[in-house]
């Protein structure tokens, strides 16, 4: 094998990273790029180049006029297709690959003990099969959060809030309702905790053109907070993501199954 050829595992790790970084950080100076380069024995420039190759396959990127680099290989295309059909497979497999590489390099494992998922569960309190289930759940939730927040540049798409402790990766179709798309970033919106709650309770929804619709219940609320925070949203388009545009099929499901009208 020629030195410049990328094996499948390395392409998977590059795609895994690509999904989680904002488009503007696909750069050889980005710490995550430097870390992956060290783990797989390549230069940061080579990893950044591969990320740009992958960007050339992304329909949201190319539709915006940002082409990335040409030259994506057949392997790049195959892995892109494979994992866009199996987001959970991408998250779990790449987590295992990264854990093995970090162990080989005597590096600490990714910190899953932190409650980044917001579920209030301390992994140290569990053992055995229960802990393994929770670890896998945390891996999946962490991937989804990073992919969604990265796509929206770390800002609530309705309010513009950028405080990460108040941001959630909100599912359009809930986690429990669609197993195949639990980790699909196109099933996610970056929302503040308040806007997430309103969306989850069906008080706000999105049209196919990504404009916001308020429920009659919210429109009838006359207190200053509702007038100042929610009323100005009506008819406004959300701040669109750099990648993983919300699926219109998922939005239609939300309007039909969750929105209270």
VOBA-1610 file (N, C-alpha, C; in pm, whole numbers, padded with zeros to 5 digits, always signed):
BEGIN
Unk+00085-00120+00000Unk+00000+00000+00000Unk+00088+00125+00000Unk+00055+00217-00094Unk+00131+00340-00095Unk+00098+00422+00029Unk+00197+00497+00074Unk+00185+00568+00202Unk+00069+00665+00203Unk+00036+00723+00084Unk-00067+00827+00083Unk-00208+00771+00078Unk-00225+00640+00063Unk-00358+00584+00059Unk-00417+00577+00200Unk-00543+00611+00210Unk-00612+00611+00340Unk-00686+00480+00356Unk-00660+00404+00464Unk-00742+00286+00490Unk-00881+00326+00535Unk-00974+00232+00530Unk-01114+00261+00560Unk-01133+00318+00700Unk-01061+00262+00799Unk-01079+00310+00937Unk-01042+00457+00950Unk-00938+00500+00879Unk-00896+00640+00889Unk-00997+00732+00820Unk-01054+00686+00709Unk-01158+00766+00644Unk-01280+00779+00734Unk-01315+00670+00802Unk-01429+00675+00895Unk-01404+00777+01006Unk-01283+00777+01059Unk-01251+00873+01165Unk-01253+01016+01112Unk-01209+01035+00989Unk-01214+01169+00930Unk-01359+01214+00911Unk-01445+01123+00864Unk-01586+01158+00848Unk-01651+01187+00982Unk-01618+01108+01081Unk-01669+01128+01217Unk-01633+01268+01267Unk-01509+01310+01243Unk-01467+01444+01283Unk-01534+01550+01197Unk-01543+01526+01067Unk-01605+01621+00975Unk-01746+01656+01022Unk-01820+01556+01066Unk-01959+01578+01108Unk-01969+01668+01229Unk-01865+01675+01310Unk-01873+01746+01437Unk-01806+01883+01438Unk-01726+01913+01336Unk-01658+02043+01331Unk-01738+02142+01247Unk-01748+02268+01291Unk-01803+02370+01201Unk-01720+02376+01073Unk-01785+02411+00963Unk-01717+02410+00833Unk-01592+02498+00835Unk-01598+02610+00905Unk-01485+02702+00907Unk-01366+02652+00986Unk-01378+02535+01052Unk-01268+02482+01132Unk-01205+02357+01070Unk-01233+02333+00943Unk-01169+02220+00874Unk-01029+02262+00833Unk-00946+02285+00932Unk-00818+02352+00912Unk-00709+02279+00988Unk-00588+02280+00934Unk-00478+02206+00996Unk-00436+02262+01132Unk-00482+02383+01166Unk-00449+02442+01297Unk-00553+02410+01404Unk-00663+02348+01365Unk-00769+02314+01460Unk-00722+02202+01553Unk-00736+02219+01685Unk-00685+02117+01779Unk-00735+01976+01752Unk-00862+01961+01717Unk-00916+01828+01691Unk-00853+01765+01567Unk-00821+01848+01469Unk-00753+01798+01348Unk-00611+01752+01383Unk-00544+01832+01464Unk-00408+01797+01506Unk-00408+01668+01587Unk-00507+01653+01675Unk-00514+01531+01756Unk-00536+01407+01669Unk-00632+01414+01576Unk-00657+01299+01489Unk-00535+01266+01405Unk-00467+01369+01355Unk-00346+01346+01275Unk-00243+01267+01355Unk-00223+01305+01482Unk-00128+01233+01565Unk-00167+01089+01589Unk-00298+01066+01605Unk-00346+00931+01633Unk-00329+00837+01513Unk-00347+00889+01392Unk-00342+00801+01275Unk-00211+00813+01198Unk-00116+00890+01252Unk+00016+00898+01190Unk+00021+00976+01061Unk-00057+01082+01052Unk-00056+01167+00933Unk-00034+01312+00976Unk-00006+01397+00883Unk+00014+01537+00915Unk-00122+01606+00931Unk-00127+01712+01011Unk-00253+01788+01019Unk-00300+01838+00883Unk-00205+01873+00797Unk-00243+01918+00663Unk-00312+01809+00584Unk-00264+01684+00600Unk-00326+01573+00528Unk-00467+01547+00578Unk-00488+01559+00710Unk-00622+01538+00765Unk-00714+01651+00718Unk-00666+01774+00721Unk-00748+01886+00675Unk-00784+01869+00527Unk-00691+01818+00449Unk-00717+01793+00306Unk-00827+01689+00290Unk-00820+01583+00370Unk-00923+01478+00362Unk-01059+01533+00402Unk-01063+01618+00506Unk-01189+01678+00546Unk-01249+01761+00433Unk-01164+01830+00359Unk-01212+01908+00246Unk-01257+01819+00132Unk-01192+01704+00114Unk-01240+01605+00017Unk-01382+01562+00052Unk-01403+01535+00180Unk-01536+01492+00225Unk-01638+01604+00207Unk-01596+01728+00226Unk-01688+01841+00206Unk-01739+01846+00063Unk-01659+01798-00032Unk-01701+01800-00172Unk-01816+01703-00198Unk-01841+01611-00103Unk-01952+01515-00115Unk-02078+01564-00045Unk-02067+01674+00029Unk-02177+01721+00113Unk-02270+01809+00029Unk-02395+01766+00006Unk-02484+01844-00081Unk-02517+01982-00026Unk-02520+01999+00107Unk-02548+02131+00162Unk-02432+02226+00135Unk-02311+02175+00146Unk-02193+02258+00119Unk-02187+02296-00028Unk-02204+02199-00117Unk-02192+02228-00260Unk-02307+02318-00308Unk-02427+02301-00249Unk-02540+02386-00288Unk-02516+02532-00251Unk-02433+02555-00149Unk-02406+02691-00105Unk-02293+02756-00186Unk-02233+02680-00278Unk-02124+02732-00359Unk-01987+02705-00302Unk-01982+02644-00182Unk-01853+02608-00122Unk-01823+02465-00163Unk-01727+02445-00250Unk-01708+02316-00313Unk-01619+02220-00235Unk-01542+02270-00140Unk-01442+02183-00080Unk-01337+02151-00186Unk-01257+02050-00161Unk-01159+02007-00260Unk-01216+01895-00344Unk-01176+01892-00469Unk-01213+01779-00552Unk-01121+01662-00519Unk-01150+01547-00572Unk-01061+01433-00554Unk-01104+01335-00449Unk-01230+01341-00406Unk-01279+01239-00313Unk-01267+01103-00380Unk-01216+01007-00306Unk-01193+00873-00362Unk-01323+00792-00361Unk-01319+00678-00431Unk-01434+00589-00428Unk-01459+00539-00286Unk-01352+00519-00209Unk-01368+00477-00069Unk-01435+00586+00012Unk-01395+00712-00009Unk-01461+00824+00058Unk-01612+00822+00030Unk-01648+00802-00096Unk-01789+00804-00136Unk-01865+00687-00074Unk-01800+00571-00071Unk-01866+00453-00015Unk-01891+00468+00135Unk-01792+00521+00206Unk-01807+00539+00351Unk-01907+00650+00380Unk-01907+00755+00300Unk-02007+00860+00314Unk-02148+00800+00305Unk-02170+00718+00202Unk-02302+00658+00182Unk-02335+00561+00295Unk-02238+00481+00336Unk-02259+00381+00441Unk-02306+00445+00570Unk-02238+00550+00612Unk-02268+00605+00743Unk-02380+00707+00742Unk-02414+00762+00626Unk-02534+00845+00623Unk-02659+00759+00631Unk-02643+00629+00612Unk-02753+00535+00632Unk-02748+00468+00769Unk-02644+00495+00847Unk-02627+00427+00976Unk-02549+00516+01071Unk-02617+00619+01123Unk-02548+00715+01209Unk-02502+00652+01340Unk-02581+00562+01396Unk-02540+00497+01520Unk-02415+00413+01497Unk-02408+00346+01382Unk-02288+00269+01350Unk-02165+00357+01344Unk-02178+00476+01283Unk-02065+00569+01276Unk-02020+00610+01415Unk-02114+00649+01498Unk-02079+00699+01631Unk-02012+00591+01715Unk-02068+00472+01718Unk-02015+00366+01804Unk-01885+00309+01750Unk-01878+00284+01620Unk-01755+00228+01565Unk-01638+00325+01580Unk-01661+00451+01551Unk-01551+00547+01558Unk-01511+00574+01703Unk-01604+00567+01795Unk-01568+00580+01935Unk-01475+00467+01976Unk-01504+00345+01930Unk-01416+00233+01960Unk-01279+00248+01896Unk-01275+00294+01771Unk-01148+00314+01703Unk-01064+00419+01775Unk-01128+00528+01815Unk-01055+00634+01885Unk-01004+00587+02020Unk-01086+00511+02091Unk-01043+00460+02221Unk-00921+00371+02207Unk-00919+00285+02105Unk-00805+00196+02083Unk-00680+00276+02048Unk-00695+00376+01963Unk-00579+00458+01923Unk-00526+00539+02041Unk-00615+00594+02121Unk-00569+00670+02237Unk-00496+00580+02336Unk-00544+00459+02349Unk-00476+00364+02438Unk-00336+00332+02386Unk-00323+00311+02256Unk-00192+00282+02196Unk-00095+00396+02218Unk-00146+00519+02219Unk-00060+00637+02236Unk-00053+00683+02380Unk-00105+00601+02471Unk-00105+00636+02615Unk-00170+00771+02641Unk-00280+00795+02569Unk-00355+00919+02587Unk-00482+00889+02665Unk-00532+00985+02741Unk-00658+00963+02814Unk-00774+00942+02718Unk-00869+00862+02759Unk-00988+00839+02678Unk-01074+00965+02675Unk-01162+00972+02574Unk-01256+01083+02569Unk-01340+01083+02696Unk-01365+01199+02750Unk-01430+01211+02880Unk-01581+01193+02868Unk-01625+01068+02886Unk-01768+01041+02884Unk-01832+01055+03021Unk-01747+01074+03124Unk-01801+01085+03258Unk-01877+01216+03278Unk-01839+01319+03201Unk-01909+01446+03213Unk-02053+01429+03164Unk-02144+01500+03227Unk-02285+01489+03191Unk-02317+01583+03075Unk-02240+01570+02967Unk-02262+01656+02851Unk-02399+01631+02789Unk-02448+01508+02805Unk-02578+01475+02747Unk-02693+01535+02826Unk-02667+01581+02949Unk-02771+01643+03027Unk-02871+01546+03087Unk-02833+01418+03099Unk-02928+01321+03151Unk-02915+01300+03301Unk-02818+01365+03365Unk-02804+01357+03509Unk-02749+01227+03562Unk-02701+01140+03472Unk-02651+01010+03514Unk-02500+01012+03530Unk-02451+00972+03645Unk-02307+00962+03669Unk-02264+00819+03637Unk-02182+00802+03534Unk-02145+00668+03490Unk-02069+00592+03597Unk-01997+00663+03682Unk-01919+00596+03786Unk-02007+00521+03885Unk-02137+00552+03887Unk-02228+00487+03981Unk-02280+00353+03928Unk-02239+00315+03806Unk-02292+00192+03747Unk-02177+00099+03707Unk-02207-00030+03699Unk-02108-00129+03658Unk-02172-00227+03561Unk-02087-00310+03500Unk-02135-00421+03419Unk-02215-00379+03298Unk-02317-00461+03267Unk-02396-00440+03147Unk-02470-00307+03150Unk-02517-00267+03268Unk-02588-00140+03278Unk-02498-00023+03241Unk-02375-00026+03290Unk-02282+00081+03259Unk-02250+00083+03110Unk-02235-00037+03048Unk-02204-00043+02906Unk-02317+00020+02823Unk-02441-00009+02862Unk-02555+00051+02792Unk-02551+00203+02805Unk-02521+00252+02925Unk-02516+00396+02947Unk-02400+00461+02872Unk-02286+00391+02866Unk-02173+00444+02791Unk-02210+00459+02644Unk-02273+00357+02586Unk-02312+00365+02445Unk-02414+00476+02423Unk-02507+00490+02518Unk-02604+00600+02506Unk-02534+00734+02511Unk-02436+00749+02600Unk-02363+00875+02612Unk-02284+00904+02483Unk-02222+00799+02426Unk-02148+00816+02300Unk-02240+00870+02191Unk-02358+00811+02180Unk-02452+00852+02076Unk-02500+00995+02099Unk-02537+01026+02223Unk-02587+01160+02253Unk-02478+01265+02233Unk-02355+01231+02269Unk-02245+01324+02254Unk-02219+01353+02106Unk-02221+01247+02023Unk-02202+01267+01880Unk-02311+01357+01823Unk-02437+01328+01857Unk-02548+01406+01803Unk-02537+01552+01846Unk-02506+01575+01973Unk-02494+01713+02021Unk-02383+01788+01947Unk-02267+01725+01935Unk-02155+01793+01870Unk-02184+01819+01722Unk-02248+01721+01655Unk-02278+01739+01513Unk-02379+01852+01492Unk-02483+01855+01574Unk-02586+01957+01557Unk-02533+02095+01596Unk-02468+02107+01711Unk-02416+02238+01752Unk-02309+02286+01655Unk-02225+02194+01605Unk-02125+02233+01507Unk-02187+02286+01380Unk-02296+02223+01334Unk-02362+02266+01211Unk-02422+02406+01225Unk-02470+02438+01345Unk-02532+02568+01368Unk-02435+02669+01430Unk-02306+02638+01421Unk-02201+02728+01468Unk-02218+02762+01616Unk-02276+02671+01692Unk-02289+02691+01836Unk-02384+02801+01876Unk-02490+02823+01794Unk-02588+02927+01826Unk-02730+02872+01809Unk-02818+02912+01898Unk-02959+02877+01884Unk-03010+02933+01751Unk-03073+02848+01672Unk-03115+02892+01538Unk-03236+02985+01540Unk-03299+03002+01656Unk-03412+03094+01667Unk-03377+03224+01737Unk-03294+03214+01842Unk-03264+03334+01922Unk-03124+03388+01899Unk-03033+03306+01847Unk-02894+03347+01832Unk-02811+03327+01956Unk-02869+03277+02065Unk-02795+03254+02190Unk-02677+03160+02166Unk-02560+03195+02223Unk-02440+03114+02201Unk-02379+03059+02330Unk-02449+03071+02442Unk-02398+03015+02567Unk-02419+02863+02564Unk-02309+02785+02555Unk-02324+02639+02537Unk-02399+02570+02649Unk-02392+02623+02770Unk-02462+02559+02881Unk-02613+02574+02872Unk-02659+02660+02782Unk-02802+02681+02764Unk-02851+02631+02628Unk-02764+02558+02556Unk-02799+02508+02423Unk-02824+02358+02426Unk-02920+02316+02346Unk-02953+02174+02335Unk-02956+02135+02187Unk-02916+02011+02161Unk-02936+01951+02029Unk-03075+01888+02032Unk-03171+01957+01977Unk-03311+01916+01987Unk-03348+01824+01871Unk-03415+01716+01901Unk-03466+01628+01796Unk-03595+01686+01738Unk-03605+01680+01606Unk-03731+01718+01540Unk-03832+01604+01559Unk-03793+01484+01518Unk-03869+01363+01551Unk-03803+01305+01675Unk-03876+01285+01783Unk-03813+01245+01909Unk-03733+01116+01900Unk-03638+01106+01991Unk-03549+00989+02004Unk-03630+00859+02005Unk-03740+00858+02076Unk-03818+00736+02094Unk-03904+00701+01974Unk-03923+00796+01881Unk-04018+00775+01772Unk-03956+00726+01643Unk-03826+00738+01628Unk-03761+00701+01502Unk-03619+00654+01531Unk-03603+00525+01551Unk-03472+00471+01589Unk-03368+00493+01480Unk-03407+00481+01354Unk-03311+00493+01244Unk-03251+00632+01234Unk-03323+00733+01280Unk-03276+00871+01265Unk-03245+00939+01398Unk-03222+00859+01500Unk-03190+00916+01630Unk-03067+01005+01626Unk-02967+00964+01549Unk-02841+01038+01546Unk-02820+01113+01415Unk-02920+01115+01330Unk-02909+01186+01204Unk-02911+01336+01232Unk-02803+01408+01204Unk-02802+01552+01235Unk-02909+01631+01161Unk-02960+01578+01050Unk-03070+01644+00980Unk-03201+01632+01057Unk-03200+01555+01165Unk-03314+01545+01256Unk-03290+01631+01380Unk-03202+01728+01369Unk-03168+01810+01485Unk-03176+01958+01458Unk-03202+02033+01564Unk-03196+02179+01565Unk-03117+02221+01687Unk-03036+02324+01674Unk-02969+02381+01789Unk-03061+02488+01848Unk-03109+02462+01970Unk-03205+02551+02033Unk-03163+02581+02176Unk-03200+02699+02223Unk-03185+02728+02366Unk-03279+02637+02443Unk-03253+02623+02573Unk-03338+02537+02655Unk-03485+02580+02648Unk-03510+02711+02644Unk-03647+02760+02638Unk-03711+02726+02504Unk-03641+02752+02395Unk-03698+02725+02263Unk-03712+02575+02240Unk-03620+02497+02296Unk-03631+02351+02287Unk-03760+02304+02354Unk-03789+02358+02471Unk-03910+02318+02544Unk-04034+02356+02466Unk-04035+02475+02410Unk-04151+02519+02332Unk-04170+02432+02208Unk-04060+02395+02142Unk-04067+02310+02023Unk-04113+02170+02062Unk-04058+02117+02170Unk-04092+01982+02215Unk-04239+01973+02256Unk-04295+02081+02310Unk-04434+02081+02354Unk-04531+02121+02242Unk-04477+02145+02122Unk-04563+02178+02009Unk-04616+02319+02008Unk-04554+02408+02085Unk-04598+02547+02086Unk-04539+02627+01970Unk-04431+02576+01912Unk-04373+02635+01791Unk-04335+02520+01697Unk-04331+02549+01569Unk-04289+02450+01471Unk-04224+02522+01354Unk-04178+02446+01256Unk-04115+02503+01137Unk-04189+02458+01012Unk-04200+02551+00918Unk-04256+02518+00787Unk-04145+02462+00698Unk-04181+02417+00580Unk-04082+02358+00490Unk-03978+02459+00442Unk-04012+02588+00449Unk-03915+02692+00412Unk-03835+02740+00533Unk-03847+02666+00644Unk-03772+02692+00768Unk-03814+02820+00839Unk-03935+02867+00810Unk-03990+02979+00886Unk-04064+02924+01008Unk-04071+03007+01111Unk-04125+02966+01240Unk-04275+02997+01246Unk-04352+02900+01292Unk-04495+02919+01315Unk-04524+02904+01464Unk-04597+02999+01521Unk-04637+02994+01661Unk-04775+02931+01673Unk-04795+02857+01780Unk-04927+02804+01808Unk-05022+02917+01848Unk-05151+02892+01834Unk-05251+02989+01877Unk-05237+03017+02026Unk-05200+02914+02102Unk-05184+02931+02246Unk-05077+03035+02279Unk-04966+03032+02204Unk-04861+03131+02228Unk-04903+03269+02178Unk-04973+03272+02065Unk-05015+03401+02010Unk-05115+03471+02102Unk-05186+03393+02183Unk-05286+03451+02272Unk-05227+03494+02406Unk-05103+03456+02433Unk-05041+03496+02559Unk-05009+03645+02554Unk-05062+03718+02647Unk-05046+03862+02641Unk-04938+03919+02731Unk-04874+03833+02813Unk-04775+03889+02905Unk-04652+03938+02828Unk-04581+04034+02884Unk-04467+04095+02813Unk-04363+03994+02766Unk-04337+03891+02846Unk-04233+03795+02806Unk-04270+03727+02675Unk-04393+03679+02662Unk-04436+03614+02539Unk-04430+03711+02421Unk-04474+03834+02444Unk-04472+03934+02336Unk-04330+03965+02292Unk-04238+03970+02387Unk-04101+04009+02354Unk-04016+03894+02302Unk-04039+03773+02354Unk-03953+03660+02320Unk-04008+03575+02206Unk-04139+03547+02209Unk-04195+03454+02111Unk-04264+03522+01993Unk-04341+03625+02017Unk-04415+03686+01907Unk-04326+03730+01790Unk-04207+03789+01815Unk-04125+03831+01701Unk-04074+03716+01615Unk-04085+03591+01663Unk-04037+03477+01586Unk-04131+03442+01471Unk-04257+03475+01482Unk-04357+03432+01385Unk-04320+03477+01244Unk-04312+03381+01152Unk-04282+03410+01013Unk-04135+03430+00982Unk-04051+03430+01085Unk-03908+03448+01064Unk-03842+03317+01028Unk-03744+03322+00940Unk-03669+03201+00909Unk-03560+03179+01014Unk-03541+03053+01051Unk-03433+03023+01144Unk-03298+03052+01079Unk-03195+03063+01161Unk-03060+03072+01108Unk-03022+02932+01058Unk-03001+02920+00929Unk-02980+02788+00869Unk-02842+02733+00904Unk-02831+02601+00912Unk-02702+02540+00946Unk-02607+02542+00828Unk-02478+02526+00860Unk-02378+02513+00754Unk-02388+02379+00685Unk-02433+02279+00759Unk-02450+02143+00705Unk-02573+02081+00768Unk-02615+01967+00717Unk-02726+01892+00776Unk-02851+01977+00789Unk-02899+02026+00673Unk-03023+02104+00670Unk-03136+02021+00728Unk-03222+02081+00811Unk-03332+02003+00867Unk-03416+01937+00758Unk-03445+01809+00774Unk-03523+01735+00675Unk-03667+01784+00674Unk-03718+01815+00554Unk-03857+01860+00544Unk-03953+01747+00582Unk-03911+01623+00566Unk-03996+01511+00608Unk-04010+01509+00760Unk-03901+01533+00830Unk-03907+01537+00976Unk-03990+01657+01023Unk-03974+01770+00955Unk-04052+01888+00992Unk-04202+01864+00972Unk-04237+01797+00863Unk-04378+01765+00839Unk-04432+01676+00950Unk-04350+01580+00994Unk-04391+01492+01103Unk-04418+01574+01230Unk-04329+01669+01258Unk-04347+01751+01378Unk-04476+01832+01370Unk-04505+01890+01254Unk-04627+01970+01240Unk-04752+01884+01259Unk-04744+01761+01209Unk-04862+01673+01214Unk-04879+01605+01350Unk-04767+01570+01413Unk-04775+01486+01533Unk-04753+01562+01665Unk-04687+01678+01661Unk-04649+01746+01784Unk-04713+01885+01795Unk-04713+01959+01687Unk-04760+02098+01691Unk-04907+02103+01733Unk-04938+02191+01826Unk-05075+02198+01878Unk-05164+02293+01798Unk-05107+02366+01704Unk-05186+02450+01617Unk-05239+02577+01679
//
